């Protein structure tokens, strides 16, 4: 099995093999693998390594018996703080390549990852929605547990995708009107209140010139570190503001006014997190559920 060595910080990555048990690796799988290697070469933060993981997962889906994909996934997930997933992929590598020369070194690495997982814990948890089988990353911020991805559940056609491309919904999730957002979270989770949103805001600090400099939560089009793990994702790269629905409604104080519907607002460019309100409950915003 031919491998090319990449050295990135202390991470050693093995490049693509030309064949998988006699079966040629597709050009598309190799393309995603190479994109992952580019992401690793550019990586400076755990969030940067997560981008490489995304590319390798695509390669894995196209070449599920390719040992090198699992090996590299394990190494990169270690750097991203995804210890449980790293161990699973390295064990899969050993199953696919039991006679590999580095097998003993990989077993040693698995033992080290096991210790890291016990002492530090994974950067992300996982939750599988029993309604449709979709799996989400979760993240603990302070004493709150949030979905680290926008909800993708389509309740009787309530989901309005952000674009025609199916891949856009996978990355950005669904958009919902307020009434649908009220009931779309799975059992054990709920749409956050303004009080819960403000607690999240207070965890990071309200002054973008100080507290936010090292804790900006954005990626995918915004220059940030995603230190929090919240993964704020603009629906389009050109968007600045991102709004997620909250459950809070403020009734109109006169017949001349409309009710207010509150949401959590993030400015991509300014790194500012706060609350906002709309008087149109038919606006389409994504949903981040918070654990009960």
QUIQUI-V392656 format. One line per field, one symbol per residue. ss: DSSP state (~ for helix, > for strand, _ for the rest). phi: phi as a letter, one per 30 degrees, with the letter a starting at -180 (. if undefined). psi: psi as a letter, one per 20 degrees, with the letter a starting at -180 (. if undefined). Layout:
ss=???
phi=???
psi=???
//
This chain:
ss=____>>>>__>>>>____>>__>>__~~~~~~~~~~~~~~~~___~~~~~~~~~~~~~~~~~____~~~~~~~~~~~~~___~~~~~~~~~~~~~~______~~~~~~~~~~~~~~~~~_____>>>>______>>>>>>>__>>>>____________>>____~~~~~~~_>>>_~~~~_______>>>__~~~~~~~~~~~_____________>>____________>>_______>>>>>>>>>>_________>>>>>>>>____>>>>>>>______>>__>>>_
phi=.dbcdccbhcdcccddddbbhicddddddddddddddddddcdbbedddddddeddddddddbdccedddddeedddeddicddddddddddedddbdcddceddddddddddddedddcidebcbbcdddbidcbdbbcbiccccdcbddbdcdhiddcddaddddddddciccbdddddecdddejbadddddddddddddcjccddbddecbdccahjcdbchedididcddbdddccbbcdcddbcddcaddccdcbcbdcbcddciccacbbbccdcecbdbcdcde
psi=opqpppoodjppqpaqqiqolipppqhgghghghhghghghipirhhhhhhhggghhghhhhmikohhghghggghhghijmgghggghhhhghhhmhjqhjghhghggggghgggghhhrqhqaqppoihjjppqqqppocjqpqpjqqqjpnoljhpoqirhphhhhggiarqqrghhhhjiqrpirrpqrhghghhgghhhqioiifhihjjpjraliqnrikhhjhlpoqhqhiqgqppqqrippoqqiriirqqqpqrpppoghikppaqrqqjoijqoqrpoqqq.
//
